[in-house]
Amino acid sequence: MTLSSLDPHPSQYKGLPLALSLFTLALFLLTGLLAVMEKAGVVVVLIEALMALLPLLVFAMVGVLARTMKLSEYHWGGKSVPAGLTGVTLAACFVGGSFFPLFLSVIFLPEYISFPIVLGWVSSLVLCAVLFASPLRKFGSATVPEFLGVRLQSNLVRLIASGLVILVGIPLLCTEMLIGGQVLATSLSATSTTGILLFSMVLLISVVLGGVSSAVWTQALQGVLMVFACLSPVILLGLDQLTSPMITENAGFTSVVSTSLTEQLTAIIDLENTSIGWFLMQSPYAGGLWPLIGTALFFAIGMASLPHLLSKFLGTGSSSSSRRAAGYSLSFLLLLMVVGSAYFLLLADERLQSLLGPNALDQGHQSGLIAALIRSGIVAAALAASSALLMALSTSVSRDLIEALVLPRASLNQKIVLARVVVLLICAFVTYLAYSESLLFLDMLTLSLSLAAAAFFPVLVLSCWWSRFHATAAYSAMLAGSLATLFYALAVTSGSTGFWFGFPAEMGGLLGVFLGFAVGISLSYVTFSEDERHFHLASLLEQPGERDLSIDPPDTSDKDEPEELIEIKT
């Protein structure tokens, strides 16, 4: 029996509120049990291992239960994901393993470092809601490249956009896998390679079997786990009051100062030794207003342009649901920021310090139940973001490259088998990269954000809001922006040029954004497309109707039906 078979296809997420409630209750009971075990003197390694394995077990179990053989569920989640659920999953993917440690340690970072990053990061959700949520869902496409290909009536645009999705997504997925694997290895007292391998295996099981349908369930559960981890000091203080009469006062207590976990989280993000930290503190403009504005603008545009986040809007029931989902995600994000920023304030309570395990600062990590909960939350955030990235990459490769160019007449069964094979290959490739890459988390993230902003932001804005914009201007703008970003990074790294506007090598994406807008707008006026169908499609974006403009046929078990897509002209 699968989750999809429990309910009719349009309401496969009907039981999710109950599932989230039961999961929260189970977390509370498990935390209470582990708190009693810790106070009774149970080996801390066992407690940490149990909490570390929790998100992995949840991810794998839900992936097996949500397995599907329907292409619409695999790529879109059935196009029936409720707005609130989409908001929770979108926020969980926005956080990811890269930003969850930042939220927890933001109170210890200087304001001129944390404020512009958090401001830009949250503002990106507003940009997504205002600029992209409704138009992307209105076309009913499975990927951002497919949306651009149908909107601009060009397979060449779709091909180039798909290549850029791969260029942006591979480093991001590698980053999330590195973070999740390292934190998991710390909790299990294992090597980093073991943590990465275990992380990728669980990720592969879930995504291969259920696709987006299972990713929605798991990302929602991981979001609950992230909030629960941030609230762990409050929960453990309450449990301590309930359980203190049951155990002698001095059993298993070790008074510590809660600094080593802070240092571990700070080491994961290491802002001061990244390109962003250099821009804010050591660049020629350091100490002025420009680094704050530039950093906030960089994160706002970069995060709003990431294809795997934008694809979350494609699984809702309508374009209006996509707009509401962005609002829900912002609310969930603000909740996470509040409880996350208060985490270490609660941890300073002297009563709570006795609940922590022994200080293992010399080994580079903090032991104990609270630290285990936080590391479990980081692994959950990394799993949520990794599943969205892996689905975006595999769908783009299988659907925008192989199906569109090589197998346009493939049956539904062939397409879903192809999608799963591509997931397997991409996951294996990224796992191999994660073994060989150094842990430059934020620098890798910054370069990916630069490429995403330069390649997609101008094209998406002009495609959604300007009817004159056509295919020639689109692929010229994408290539100009992305190549400018790469050339700037290479030139600054090699010393061939100085820092333009103070931007380090990894933050040249803002320059690429301005160049992309300039190229796209100018070519839209200078050249004129002979095919005027894109004018008609652009006008449909302004209409209030909720009908998909490009759809796949319904899934059937007995026969294969031909796809009914709007024709794309090469």
C-alpha positions in Angstrom: 0.0 0.0 0.0 1.3 3.5 -0.8 0.4 6.9 0.4 -1.1 7.7 -3.0 -3.5 4.7 -2.8 -4.8 5.8 0.6 -6.7 8.7 -1.0 -8.0 9.6 -4.4 -5.4 11.3 -6.6 -6.6 14.9 -6.1 -6.5 14.6 -2.3 -3.4 12.6 -1.7 -2.2 15.2 0.9 -5.5 15.2 2.8 -4.0 13.2 5.7 -0.9 15.4 6.1 -2.1 17.5 9.0 -2.7 14.3 11.0 0.7 13.0 9.9 2.4 16.2 11.1 0.6 16.1 14.4 1.5 12.5 15.0 5.1 13.2 14.0 5.3 16.1 16.5 3.9 13.9 19.2 6.4 11.2 18.4 9.3 13.7 18.5 8.1 15.0 21.9 7.9 11.5 23.4 11.3 10.5 21.9 12.9 13.6 23.2 11.5 12.9 26.7 12.8 9.3 26.6 16.3 10.4 25.5 16.3 13.1 28.2 15.6 10.5 30.9 18.2 8.2 29.4 20.8 11.0 29.4 20.1 12.0 33.0 20.4 8.3 33.9 23.9 8.2 32.6 23.3 6.4 29.2 26.2 6.7 26.8 26.0 10.0 25.0 27.1 8.4 21.7 24.0 6.3 21.7 21.7 9.3 22.2 23.4 11.2 19.5 23.3 8.3 17.1 19.5 7.9 17.6 18.8 11.5 16.9 21.1 11.5 13.9 19.4 8.6 12.3 15.9 10.1 12.9 15.7 12.3 9.8 17.2 9.5 7.7 14.7 7.0 8.9 11.8 9.4 8.3 13.1 10.3 4.8 13.6 6.7 3.8 10.3 5.4 5.2 8.1 8.2 3.7 9.9 7.7 0.4 9.0 4.0 0.3 5.4 4.7 1.3 4.9 7.5 -1.2 6.3 5.6 -4.1 4.4 6.2 -7.4 4.3 5.1 -11.0 2.4 8.2 -12.1 4.3 10.7 -14.1 2.2 13.6 -12.9 2.9 12.7 -9.2 6.6 12.1 -9.9 7.2 15.5 -11.6 4.5 17.7 -10.1 3.2 15.9 -7.0 -0.1 15.5 -8.8 -0.5 19.3 -9.3 -2.6 19.3 -6.2 -0.3 20.3 -3.3 -2.1 22.7 -1.0 -0.8 26.2 -0.6 0.0 25.9 3.1 1.9 22.7 2.5 3.8 24.2 -0.4 4.8 27.1 1.8 6.2 24.8 4.5 8.2 22.8 2.0 9.4 25.9 0.2 10.6 27.5 3.5 12.4 24.2 4.4 14.2 24.2 1.1 15.0 27.9 1.3 16.7 27.2 4.7 18.7 24.1 3.6 21.8 22.9 5.4 23.6 26.1 4.3 21.5 28.6 6.2 20.2 26.7 9.2 23.5 27.1 11.1 23.4 30.8 10.2 20.0 31.2 11.8 21.1 29.5 15.0 24.3 31.5 15.4 23.1 34.8 14.0 22.9 36.3 17.5 26.6 35.9 17.9 27.6 37.4 14.5 28.2 41.1 14.1 25.1 42.9 12.9 26.8 44.3 9.8 27.4 40.6 8.7 24.1 38.9 9.7 21.6 41.7 8.9 22.1 42.1 5.1 22.3 38.4 4.6 19.1 37.7 6.5 17.3 40.7 4.9 18.2 39.7 1.4 17.5 36.0 2.1 14.0 36.8 3.4 13.3 39.4 0.7 13.9 36.7 -2.0 10.6 35.1 -1.0 8.8 38.4 -1.6 10.4 38.6 -5.1 9.3 35.1 -5.8 5.7 35.8 -4.8 5.4 39.1 -6.7 7.3 38.3 -9.8 7.2 34.5 -10.6 4.7 32.5 -8.5 1.6 33.1 -10.6 3.1 33.1 -14.2 5.2 29.9 -13.6 2.2 28.0 -12.4 -0.1 29.3 -15.1 1.9 27.5 -17.8 1.8 24.2 -15.9 5.3 23.3 -16.8 7.5 20.9 -14.9 10.7 22.9 -14.9 11.9 26.5 -15.4 13.5 25.6 -18.8 10.2 24.1 -20.0 8.4 27.3 -19.0 10.8 29.4 -20.9 10.7 27.1 -23.9 6.9 27.1 -24.1 6.6 30.9 -23.3 9.2 31.9 -25.9 8.4 29.0 -28.4 12.0 27.9 -28.7 13.7 24.6 -28.1 17.1 26.4 -28.1 16.1 28.5 -25.1 14.9 25.4 -23.3 18.2 23.6 -24.1 20.4 26.5 -22.9 18.3 27.1 -19.8 18.5 23.4 -18.9 22.3 23.4 -19.2 22.5 26.4 -16.9 20.2 24.7 -14.4 22.8 21.9 -14.3 25.6 24.4 -13.9 23.9 26.0 -11.0 22.4 23.0 -9.3 25.4 20.6 -9.2 27.5 22.8 -6.9 24.5 23.6 -4.7 23.6 19.9 -4.3 27.3 19.1 -3.6 27.3 21.8 -0.9 24.1 20.4 0.8 25.5 16.9 0.7 28.8 18.0 2.2 27.1 19.8 5.1 24.6 17.0 5.8 27.3 14.3 5.5 29.7 16.1 7.8 27.1 16.9 10.5 25.8 13.3 10.3 29.3 11.9 10.6 29.9 14.0 13.7 26.8 12.6 15.4 27.7 9.0 14.5 31.4 9.5 15.4 32.2 8.3 11.9 34.3 9.6 9.0 33.0 12.3 6.6 33.0 9.8 3.7 30.7 7.5 5.7 28.3 10.4 6.5 28.2 11.5 2.9 27.5 8.0 1.6 24.8 7.3 4.1 23.2 10.7 3.4 23.2 10.1 -0.4 21.8 6.6 -0.1 18.8 7.8 1.9 18.3 10.7 -0.4 18.4 8.4 -3.4 15.8 5.9 -2.0 13.3 8.7 -1.4 13.7 10.6 -4.7 13.9 7.5 -6.9 10.8 5.9 -5.5 8.5 8.9 -5.1 9.8 11.9 -6.8 8.1 15.2 -6.0 5.2 13.3 -4.3 7.5 11.9 -1.6 9.6 15.0 -1.5 6.6 17.1 -0.4 5.8 14.7 2.5 9.4 14.5 3.6 10.1 18.2 3.3 7.1 19.0 5.5 8.2 16.5 8.2 11.7 17.8 8.0 10.4 21.4 8.5 8.6 20.3 11.7 11.9 18.7 12.9 13.8 21.9 12.2 11.4 24.0 14.4 11.4 21.3 17.0 15.2 21.4 17.2 15.2 25.1 17.7 12.7 24.8 20.5 14.6 22.0 22.2 15.9 24.1 25.1 12.3 25.0 26.1 11.1 21.4 25.6 13.9 20.0 27.7 13.5 22.5 30.5 9.8 21.4 30.7 10.7 17.7 30.6 13.3 18.3 33.3 10.7 19.6 35.6 8.4 16.6 34.9 11.1 14.0 35.3 13.2 15.4 38.1 11.3 13.5 40.9 11.9 10.2 39.1 15.7 10.4 39.1 18.2 11.4 41.8 19.4 14.9 41.4 23.0 14.2 40.6 22.6 11.2 38.3 24.4 11.8 35.0 24.7 15.6 35.4 27.7 17.5 34.1 27.8 21.3 34.3 29.2 22.8 31.1 29.3 26.1 29.3 27.4 26.0 26.0 30.1 27.4 23.7 31.4 24.5 21.8 28.2 23.9 19.8 28.3 27.6 18.9 31.8 27.3 17.7 30.9 24.2 15.6 28.0 26.0 13.9 30.2 29.1 13.3 32.9 26.8 11.8 30.3 25.3 9.4 29.4 28.7 7.9 32.7 30.5 8.7 31.3 33.8 7.4 34.4 35.9 8.2 36.6 33.8 6.0 34.3 33.7 3.0 33.9 36.1 0.0 30.8 37.6 1.6 32.7 38.3 4.8 35.5 39.9 2.9 33.1 42.1 1.0 31.5 43.3 4.2 34.6 43.7 6.3 37.7 44.1 4.1 36.7 45.3 0.7 37.5 48.9 -0.4 33.9 49.8 0.5 34.0 48.1 3.9 32.3 50.1 6.7 30.1 51.9 4.3 26.5 51.5 3.1 27.3 49.8 -0.2 28.4 46.4 1.1 25.2 46.2 3.1 23.0 47.1 0.1 25.0 44.9 -2.3 24.9 41.8 0.0 21.2 42.1 0.6 20.5 42.7 -3.1 22.8 39.8 -4.0 21.0 37.3 -1.8 17.5 38.6 -2.7 18.0 38.2 -6.4 20.1 35.0 -6.2 17.8 33.1 -4.0 14.8 34.2 -6.0 16.4 32.8 -9.2 17.2 29.3 -8.0 15.3 26.8 -10.3 14.7 24.2 -7.6 13.0 26.7 -5.4 10.9 28.2 -8.2 9.8 24.7 -9.2 8.0 24.4 -5.9 5.3 26.7 -7.3 4.7 24.3 -10.2 3.0 21.6 -8.0 0.1 23.7 -6.6 -3.5 23.4 -7.7 -3.6 26.9 -9.3 -1.7 30.1 -9.8 -3.5 31.8 -6.9 -2.4 28.9 -4.7 1.2 29.6 -5.7 0.9 33.2 -4.6 -0.6 32.1 -1.2 2.1 29.5 -0.8 4.8 32.2 -1.0 3.0 34.1 1.9 2.8 30.9 4.0 6.5 30.2 3.4 7.4 33.7 4.6 5.4 33.2 7.8 7.0 29.8 8.4 10.4 31.4 7.8 9.8 34.2 10.2 8.7 31.6 12.9 11.9 29.7 12.3 14.0 32.9 12.5 12.4 33.8 15.9 12.9 30.5 17.5 16.3 30.0 15.9 17.7 33.4 17.0 16.4 32.8 20.6 18.1 29.4 20.7 21.3 30.4 22.5 19.5 32.8 24.7 17.6 29.9 26.1 20.7 27.8 26.2 22.3 30.3 28.6 19.8 29.2 31.4 21.8 27.6 34.2 19.2 25.0 34.7 19.5 23.9 31.1 23.3 23.6 31.2 23.0 20.6 33.5 21.0 18.8 30.7 23.9 19.0 28.3 26.4 16.2 27.9 30.1 16.6 28.5 32.0 19.3 26.7 33.9 17.9 23.8 35.4 21.1 22.5 38.7 19.5 21.9 37.1 17.1 19.4 35.4 20.0 17.6 31.8 19.3 18.6 29.4 19.5 21.5 27.9 16.3 22.9 24.5 15.9 24.5 20.8 15.7 23.6 20.4 19.4 22.7 23.4 19.4 20.4 22.1 16.1 18.9 18.7 17.7 18.2 20.4 20.7 16.5 22.6 18.5 14.3 19.5 16.4 13.5 17.8 19.7 12.4 20.7 20.6 10.2 20.6 17.1 8.6 16.9 17.5 8.0 17.4 20.9 6.4 20.1 19.5 4.1 17.9 16.6 3.2 15.0 18.9 2.3 17.1 21.1 0.1 18.9 18.2 -1.5 15.7 16.4 -2.5 14.4 19.6 -4.2 17.7 20.1 -6.0 18.0 16.5 -7.1 14.4 16.5 -8.4 15.0 19.8 -10.3 18.2 18.6 -11.9 16.9 15.1 -12.9 13.7 16.5 -14.2 15.5 19.1 -16.3 17.9 16.5 -17.7 15.3 13.8 -18.4 12.5 16.1 -19.6 14.2 19.2 -21.1 17.2 17.4 -22.7 16.5 13.7 -23.3 12.8 13.7 -23.9 12.6 16.9 -25.8 15.5 16.3 -28.1 16.0 12.5 -28.2 12.8 10.8 -27.2 9.9 13.1 -28.0 7.5 10.1 -28.6 8.4 8.2 -25.5 5.5 6.5 -23.6 4.6 7.5 -20.0 6.2 4.3 -18.6 9.4 5.0 -20.5 9.5 8.6 -19.2 9.2 7.6 -15.6 11.8 4.9 -15.9 14.1 7.4 -17.7 13.5 10.0 -14.9 14.5 7.5 -12.2 17.7 6.4 -14.1 18.7 10.1 -14.4 18.1 10.6 -10.7 20.4 7.6 -9.9 23.2 8.9 -12.3 23.1 12.5 -11.0 23.1 11.4 -7.3 26.1 9.1 -8.0 28.0 11.9 -9.8 27.4 14.5 -7.0 28.3 11.9 -4.3 31.6 11.4 -6.1 32.2 15.2 -6.2 31.4 15.5 -2.6 34.1 13.0 -1.7 36.7 15.1 -3.5 35.6 18.7 -2.8 36.9 20.8 0.1 34.3 22.2 2.5 34.1 25.8 1.2 30.3 25.9 1.8 29.4 29.6 1.4 31.9 30.2 -1.4 30.3 27.4 -3.4 26.8 28.7 -2.5 27.8 32.3 -3.4 29.1 31.3 -6.9 25.9 29.3 -7.6 23.7 32.2 -6.5 25.7 34.4 -8.8 25.2 32.1 -11.8 21.5 31.7 -11.0 20.9 35.4 -10.7 22.8 36.3 -13.9 21.3 33.4 -16.0 17.7 33.4 -14.9 16.6 36.6 -13.2 16.5 38.9 -16.2 15.0 36.3 -18.5 12.3 35.3 -16.0 11.3 38.9 -15.3 11.1 39.8 -18.9 9.4 36.6 -19.9 6.7 37.0 -17.3 6.1 40.7 -17.6 7.0 41.9 -21.2 5.2 40.7 -24.2 7.9 42.0 -26.7 10.6 39.8 -25.2 11.4 36.9 -27.6 13.7 33.9 -28.0 16.7 35.5 -29.5 16.8 38.1 -26.7 16.3 35.4 -24.1 19.1 33.1 -24.9 21.4 36.0 -25.6 20.7 37.5 -22.2 21.2 34.1 -20.5 24.5 33.5 -22.2 25.8 37.1 -21.7 24.9 37.1 -18.0 26.3 33.7 -17.1 29.5 34.1 -19.2 30.1 37.5 -17.7 29.8 36.1 -14.2 32.3 33.3 -15.0 34.8 35.5 -16.7 34.7 38.0 -13.9 35.4 35.2 -11.4 38.3 33.9 -13.4 39.7 37.4 -14.0 39.6 38.4 -10.4 41.0 35.1 -9.2 43.9 35.3 -11.7 44.6 38.9 -10.9 43.8 40.1 -14.4 41.4 42.7 -13.1 40.5 44.5 -9.9 37.4 44.3 -7.8 34.5 46.1 -9.7 32.4 47.9 -7.2 34.2 46.0 -4.5 32.6 42.6 -5.5 34.8 39.5 -4.9 35.1 36.9 -7.5 32.1 34.8 -6.3 29.7 37.8 -6.2 30.0 38.9 -9.8 26.5 37.7 -10.5 25.0 41.2 -9.8 27.1 42.5 -12.7 25.8 39.7 -14.9 22.2 40.6 -13.9 22.6 44.2 -15.2 24.2 42.9 -18.3 21.5 40.4 -18.9 18.8 43.0 -18.6 20.7 45.3 -21.0 21.2 42.6 -23.6 17.6 41.3 -23.3 15.9 44.7 -23.5 18.1 46.0 -26.3 17.8 42.9 -28.5 14.0 42.9 -28.0 13.9 46.4 -29.7 16.7 45.9 -32.2 15.5 42.5 -33.6 12.0 41.2 -34.2 10.8 37.7 -34.1 9.0 36.4 -37.1 7.0 34.0 -35.0 4.5 36.1 -33.1 3.0 33.2 -31.0 5.0 34.4 -28.0 2.9 37.6 -28.1 -0.2 35.5 -27.6 1.3 33.5 -24.9 2.5 36.6 -23.1 -1.0 38.0 -23.2 -2.3 34.8 -21.6 -0.2 35.5 -18.5 -2.3 38.6 -17.9 -5.6 36.7 -17.9 -7.1 35.5 -14.6 -7.9 31.9 -15.8 -6.4 28.9 -13.9 -6.2 26.5 -16.9 -2.7 25.1 -17.6 -1.3 26.3 -20.9 1.0 23.3 -21.2 -0.1 20.0 -19.7 0.9 16.3 -19.8 -1.9 13.7 -20.3 -3.5 12.0 -17.4 -1.7 8.9 -16.2 -3.4 5.6 -17.1 -2.3 2.1 -16.3 -3.8 0.5 -19.5 -2.7 2.7 -22.3 -0.3 5.4 -23.3 -1.8 8.6 -24.6 0.2 11.2 -26.7 1.3 14.3 -25.0 -0.8 17.4 -25.7 1.7 20.2 -25.4 1.7 23.6 -27.0 4.0 23.2 -30.1 7.5 24.5 -29.5 9.2 25.9 -32.6 13.0 25.3 -32.9 
